[in-house]
Amino acid sequence: MKEQGISRGKFIGLAGGITLLTFSGPWAKALEVSGIDLVSTPQLRLYYTIRLLKKLVTDIGPRPSGSRAYAKGAKIILQEMKRSLSDVNYDIYDFDYWELLNSSDLIIGGQHIEAVCQKKGLGTPNEGIRGVFIQNSKGFAIIDELSSETLAIFSINQYGKAIAGSPYMELSKPVPVFGLGKQDIPLLERSAQNKLMAFISADVRTSKSKGINVIGRIPGKSKNEILIISHADTIFNTPGANDNTSSVIVMLMLVHAAAVRQNNHTLTFVASDSEEYNYEGAYNYAEDRIADNTLKNIRYVLNFDSLTYGPNLWISSKDQGVKDLIREIHKDLNIDTKPIFDEGDGYVMDSLPFRASGAKALHANSRGYDEKTLPVYHRPDDTADKVPLDCVEISFLVFDEFIRRIDKE
C-alpha cells in the first residue's frame, strides 16, 4: 500500500509508535482547528483516528441506542461533520430504550460460567430461573424439572468468550436468552449429560427514549446521490471500537476528503443509530426519504460495518462492476491485500431499508486478523487499542478512490 510516499509497513510502524490512549501536543491543537487538511496525509489520518477513538471509545465507553452515552457520541460525530460540511443535522425518532440493570453468571452445580443476556431481551423473574440444564440441537437450555417447559435458552459464541445471546429456536412463549463462550462447551456438555441443576438471573428495564441518526450532505452538480452509511451505536456491554466506531471514523475521513472536491453526485453520509436493534435508525431515515420522494435519487448505497477485523475487505454486492472496480482500485493503489467477494446483493443490515431505491449496493466488512479481532466482537474488550490502524488506512484509501470514480459516472 503506497500513498504520499508511505508504505504499508512504514504505516504500521508509525501506528505502533503512538500510544492510543494519550494524544497531546501540537498535533492535537491542529486537529481542533479545521476540517480541510485533517486527512490529507497518512500521518494526519492516523492522528485523526487515534483522537476519535479516544473521544468515542475510551472516554465514553458503550453507546447503546437510547442512552445518554449514545447521544454524547452522536454530538461528537455531528461536530466532526460540521468541521467540513454546512448541511448537517440530526434525524430523531422514537425508540424504546432497553437496559440491563444486573445479572448473574450461569451457575451449574456450584460452578460459575460467564453468560450475557440477549440485547433487548427478556429478563428473568425476580427470583431468577432454576431448572435442569440440557443440550438441544443448536445450543443449551434450562427446563423445568417437573414439566420440562423451556425456561431459558443459551447460544454459543463461535469466536470466543460469551457475547449477548441470540435466539435460535421458536417457542410458544418467549423466554430469556443468554450467550455463552465456546471455551466452556466441554463443561456445558458434561453438565447437560449429568442433568445438573442450573440457575441464572437478569433484571432489565425499558423506557421511552429517542434514536439519533447524524446526517451530513455535500450537494453535487446533480440530484443523483451516493449514500454512505455506517452505524454509530454499540450494544450495551462493549465500547465497540471495531464494531463499529472505526468504520464511522473512516466515513468521517471520507466526509473531510470529499468536502473539498467538486462532486457530480450529491453525497449523503449517515451515522446511523439502532443498527444493533433491527436497523431501526436506517429504517427511519429511509422512511423519511420515501416521504419526501427523494429515495429515487440514490444511485449507490455503501454500508460500512466492521472494516477493521483485518486488511482484506469483504465485499457483498450483486453488481459485477462494483466488484471489478474494487479489484481495480487495489491494483492501481498497490494495496497488497486480498479483497473477498461474495454473492450477497449488498442490501445487508443498514443498507436493507434502501432496497426500494434500486441503487447499486455494497456492504463492506473485513477479515484477515481474525484470531485477534473476532474474539473481541461484542465484548467489553473491543477497546481502542484493539483496532488495527492499518485497516483504517486501507479502508479510507479504497473507498475514497471508489467514491471518486463512481462520481464520474
C-alpha positions in Angstrom: 0.0 0.0 0.0 1.6 3.3 -1.1 0.4 6.8 -1.0 2.0 10.1 -0.2 5.4 8.3 0.0 4.5 5.9 2.9 4.3 2.1 2.5 2.0 -0.2 4.5 4.9 -1.4 6.5 6.0 2.1 7.5 2.4 3.0 8.3 2.2 0.0 10.7 5.4 1.1 12.3 4.2 4.6 12.7 1.0 3.4 14.2 2.8 1.1 16.6 4.9 4.0 17.9 1.9 6.0 19.1 0.0 5.4 22.3 -3.7 5.1 21.6 -4.9 6.4 24.9 -3.0 9.6 25.0 -2.9 12.3 22.5 -1.5 15.7 23.1 0.9 18.4 21.8 0.8 20.4 18.6 -0.9 17.7 16.5 -3.9 17.8 18.9 -4.2 21.5 18.6 -4.0 21.3 14.8 -6.8 18.7 14.7 -9.1 21.0 16.6 -8.9 23.8 14.0 -10.1 22.9 10.5 -11.6 20.0 8.6 -9.9 20.9 5.3 -6.5 19.4 5.9 -7.4 16.8 8.5 -7.0 13.8 6.3 -4.6 14.9 3.5 -1.7 12.6 4.6 -1.4 9.1 6.1 0.1 10.7 9.3 -2.9 13.1 9.7 -5.4 10.3 9.1 -3.6 8.2 11.8 -3.7 11.1 14.3 -7.3 11.8 13.4 -8.3 8.1 14.0 -6.5 7.9 17.3 -8.1 11.1 18.5 -11.6 10.0 17.7 -11.1 6.5 19.1 -10.2 8.2 22.4 -13.2 10.5 22.4 -15.8 8.0 21.3 -14.5 4.7 22.7 -12.1 5.3 25.6 -13.8 8.4 27.1 -17.4 7.3 26.6 -17.5 3.5 26.6 -20.6 1.6 25.5 -23.0 3.7 23.4 -26.3 1.7 23.2 -29.2 3.2 21.4 -31.4 5.4 23.5 -28.7 6.0 26.1 -27.1 9.3 27.2 -23.8 7.8 26.2 -25.0 7.3 22.6 -26.3 10.9 22.5 -22.9 12.2 23.6 -21.2 10.2 20.9 -23.7 11.4 18.3 -22.9 15.0 19.3 -19.2 14.4 18.7 -20.0 12.9 15.2 -22.2 15.9 14.4 -19.4 18.3 15.4 -16.9 16.4 13.3 -19.1 16.6 10.2 -19.7 20.3 10.8 -15.9 20.9 10.5 -16.2 20.3 6.8 -19.9 20.5 5.9 -22.6 23.2 6.3 -25.5 20.8 5.8 -25.5 18.5 8.9 -28.5 17.6 11.1 -29.9 15.1 13.5 -32.6 12.7 12.3 -34.5 11.8 15.5 -37.1 9.1 16.1 -38.9 7.4 19.0 -37.0 4.5 20.5 -37.7 2.0 23.3 -34.6 2.1 25.4 -33.6 -1.2 27.0 -31.0 -1.6 29.7 -29.6 -4.4 31.8 -29.7 -3.5 35.4 -27.9 -6.5 36.8 -27.4 -10.2 36.0 -25.7 -13.3 37.4 -23.4 -15.9 35.9 -24.9 -19.2 34.8 -24.4 -21.3 37.9 -24.4 -25.1 37.3 -23.6 -27.5 40.1 -22.0 -24.6 42.0 -19.7 -23.6 39.1 -20.0 -20.1 37.7 -19.9 -19.7 33.9 -20.0 -16.3 32.2 -23.3 -15.6 30.5 -24.5 -12.5 28.7 -28.2 -11.5 28.3 -29.7 -11.1 24.8 -29.6 -7.4 23.7 -33.1 -6.0 24.2 -34.1 -9.4 25.6 -36.3 -10.6 28.4 -35.2 -10.5 32.0 -35.9 -13.3 34.4 -38.4 -13.3 37.3 -37.0 -11.6 40.4 -36.1 -14.9 42.0 -34.2 -15.9 38.9 -34.6 -19.2 36.9 -33.8 -22.6 38.3 -34.1 -25.9 36.5 -32.4 -28.8 34.7 -29.6 -27.9 32.3 -29.9 -29.7 29.0 -28.4 -29.7 25.5 -30.6 -29.4 22.4 -29.8 -29.5 18.7 -28.4 -25.9 18.5 -27.4 -25.0 22.0 -28.4 -25.4 25.6 -31.4 -24.7 27.8 -32.8 -24.7 31.3 -36.0 -26.6 31.6 -38.5 -27.0 34.4 -37.7 -30.2 36.4 -41.3 -31.4 36.5 -43.0 -30.1 33.3 -39.9 -30.0 31.0 -41.1 -26.5 29.9 -38.2 -24.4 28.5 -37.4 -21.6 30.9 -34.3 -20.1 29.2 -32.1 -20.8 26.2 -28.3 -20.4 25.6 -26.4 -19.7 22.4 -22.7 -20.2 21.9 -20.3 -17.6 20.5 -18.3 -19.3 17.7 -15.5 -16.7 18.0 -14.6 -16.9 21.7 -16.0 -15.8 25.1 -19.6 -15.1 25.9 -21.5 -12.4 24.0 -25.1 -11.3 24.1 -27.3 -14.3 23.4 -29.0 -15.0 20.1 -32.4 -16.7 19.9 -32.1 -19.9 17.8 -35.5 -21.6 18.3 -39.1 -20.8 18.1 -41.1 -21.3 21.3 -44.8 -20.9 22.0 -43.8 -18.4 24.8 -40.8 -16.1 24.6 -38.1 -16.9 27.2 -34.9 -15.1 28.3 -31.9 -15.8 26.1 -28.2 -15.8 27.1 -24.9 -16.2 25.4 -22.1 -18.5 26.4 -18.4 -18.8 25.3 -17.1 -21.6 23.2 -14.3 -22.4 25.7 -17.0 -23.6 28.1 -18.5 -26.2 25.8 -16.9 -29.2 27.4 -18.2 -28.2 30.8 -21.6 -27.4 29.5 -21.8 -30.7 27.7 -20.9 -32.7 30.8 -23.4 -30.7 32.8 -26.1 -31.4 30.3 -25.3 -35.1 30.2 -25.5 -35.3 34.0 -28.7 -33.2 34.0 -27.3 -30.9 36.7 -29.4 -28.1 38.2 -28.8 -24.6 36.9 -29.6 -21.0 38.0 -29.4 -17.7 36.2 -31.0 -14.2 36.7 -31.2 -11.0 34.8 -33.0 -7.7 35.7 -33.9 -5.5 32.7 -35.8 -2.2 32.3 -37.3 -0.4 29.3 -38.2 3.2 28.9 -39.1 5.7 26.2 -36.2 7.5 24.6 -35.0 8.8 21.2 -32.9 7.4 18.4 -30.5 9.7 16.7 -29.1 9.4 13.2 -26.5 12.0 12.2 -26.8 13.1 8.5 -24.3 15.1 6.5 -24.8 16.2 2.9 -22.5 17.5 0.2 -24.6 19.0 -2.7 -23.4 17.8 -6.1 -24.0 19.1 -9.6 -27.0 16.8 -9.9 -29.6 15.2 -7.6 -28.2 11.8 -8.3 -26.9 10.6 -5.0 -24.3 8.4 -3.4 -25.4 7.3 0.1 -22.7 6.2 2.6 -24.0 4.7 5.9 -22.2 3.3 9.0 -23.7 2.5 12.3 -22.6 4.6 15.4 -24.3 2.5 18.1 -22.9 -0.3 20.1 -24.5 -3.0 22.2 -24.9 -2.5 26.0 -21.7 -4.2 27.1 -19.0 -3.0 24.7 -17.4 0.2 23.7 -17.4 -1.1 20.1 -14.0 0.1 18.8 -14.1 -2.3 15.9 -17.8 -2.7 15.7 -18.4 -0.1 14.6 -16.6 3.1 15.7 -13.6 2.6 13.5 -15.9 2.3 10.4 -17.6 5.6 11.4 -14.2 7.2 11.6 -13.4 6.0 8.1 -16.7 7.6 7.0 -15.9 10.9 8.7 -12.5 11.0 7.0 -14.3 10.4 3.7 -16.5 13.4 4.6 -13.5 15.7 5.0 -11.8 14.4 1.8 -14.9 14.8 -0.3 -15.9 18.2 1.1 -13.0 19.9 -0.8 -13.9 18.5 -4.2 -16.5 19.5 -6.8 -18.7 16.4 -6.9 -21.1 15.5 -9.7 -23.3 13.4 -7.3 -24.8 14.6 -4.1 -23.1 12.8 -1.3 -25.0 11.8 1.9 -23.2 10.4 4.9 -25.3 8.7 7.6 -24.0 7.8 11.1 -27.0 5.6 11.9 -28.4 4.6 15.3 -30.0 1.3 16.3 -28.3 -1.0 13.8 -27.8 -3.3 16.7 -31.6 -3.3 17.3 -33.1 -4.3 14.0 -31.7 -1.4 12.0 -34.4 1.0 13.3 -32.3 4.1 12.6 -31.7 3.2 9.0 -35.4 2.3 8.5 -36.5 5.6 10.0 -34.2 7.6 7.6 -35.3 5.5 4.6 -38.9 6.3 5.5 -38.1 10.0 5.6 -36.6 9.7 2.1 -39.7 7.9 0.9 -41.9 10.5 2.4 -40.1 13.4 0.7 -39.9 11.5 -2.6 -36.0 11.5 -2.7 -35.3 7.8 -2.3 -35.4 7.5 -6.0 -32.3 9.8 -6.3 -30.0 7.3 -4.7 -27.7 5.6 -7.2 -25.3 3.9 -4.9 -25.6 2.7 -1.3 -22.3 1.9 0.6 -22.7 0.3 4.0 -19.5 0.1 6.2 -19.6 -2.4 9.1 -16.5 -3.6 10.9 -13.9 -2.5 8.5 -11.0 -3.3 10.9 -11.3 -7.1 11.5 -8.5 -7.4 9.0 -6.8 -5.8 6.0 -8.9 -7.9 3.5 -12.1 -6.0 2.7 -15.1 -8.3 2.4 -17.4 -7.0 -0.2 -21.0 -8.1 -0.7 -22.6 -6.9 -4.0 -24.6 -8.3 -6.9 -23.1 -5.7 -9.2 -20.1 -7.1 -11.1 -19.0 -3.6 -12.0 -18.7 -2.7 -8.3 -16.6 -5.8 -7.6 -14.4 -5.2 -10.6 -13.8 -1.6 -9.5 -12.8 -2.7 -6.0 -10.2 -5.1 -7.6 -9.0 -2.4 -9.9 -8.5 0.1 -7.1 -6.5 -2.3 -5.1 -4.2 -2.9 -8.1 -3.9 0.8 -9.0 -3.1 1.9 -5.5 -0.7 -1.0 -4.9 -2.7 -2.2 -1.9 -1.2 -5.6 -1.1 -4.2 -7.3 0.4 -6.8 -9.8 -0.8 -10.4 -8.5 -1.0 -13.1 -11.1 -0.5 -16.2 -11.1 -2.6 -19.5 -13.0 -2.0 -22.8 -13.2 -3.9 -24.8 -11.2 -1.4 -26.7 -8.3 -3.0 -25.2 -5.6 -0.8 -28.6 -4.8 0.8 -27.5 -6.1 4.2 -28.4 -4.8 7.6 -28.4 -0.9 7.5 -28.5 -0.8 3.7 -31.5 -3.1 3.6 -34.1 -0.3 4.1 -32.9 1.4 0.9 -33.6 -1.5 -1.4 -36.6 0.2 -3.0 -34.2 2.9 -4.4 -33.0 0.4 -6.9 -29.4 1.6 -6.3 -26.3 -0.4 -6.7 -25.5 -1.6 -3.2 -22.2 -2.5 -1.5 -21.8 -3.9 2.0 -18.3 -3.9 3.4 -16.9 -5.9 6.3 -13.3 -7.3 6.6 -11.2 -10.3 7.6 -7.6 -11.2 8.0 -6.7 -10.6 11.6 -9.4 -13.0 12.7 -7.6 -14.6 15.7 -7.0 -11.1 17.2 -10.1 -9.2 16.2 -13.1 -11.6 16.1 -12.8 -12.7 19.7 -13.5 -9.1 20.9 -16.7 -8.9 18.8 -19.4 -7.6 21.1 -17.1 -8.0 24.1 -16.1 -5.4 26.8 -12.5 -5.6 25.5 -13.4 -4.3 22.0 -11.4 -1.2 23.0 -9.3 1.4 21.2 -6.1 -0.5 21.5 -7.6 -3.5 19.7 -8.1 -1.6 16.4 -5.6 -2.4 13.7 -4.9 1.1 12.4 -3.6 -0.1 9.1 -7.1 -1.4 8.3 -8.5 2.1 8.8 -6.0 3.5 6.3 -6.7 0.7 3.8 -10.4 1.3 4.0 -10.1 5.1 3.6 -7.8 4.7 0.6 -10.1 2.2 -1.2 -13.4 3.9 -0.6 -12.1 7.5 -1.2 -11.0 6.3 -4.6 -14.2 4.3 -5.1 -16.3 7.4 -4.4 -14.1 9.5 -6.7 -14.5 7.0 -9.6 -18.3 6.3 -9.3 -18.8 10.1 -9.0 -17.6 10.4 -12.6 -20.4 8.2 -13.9 
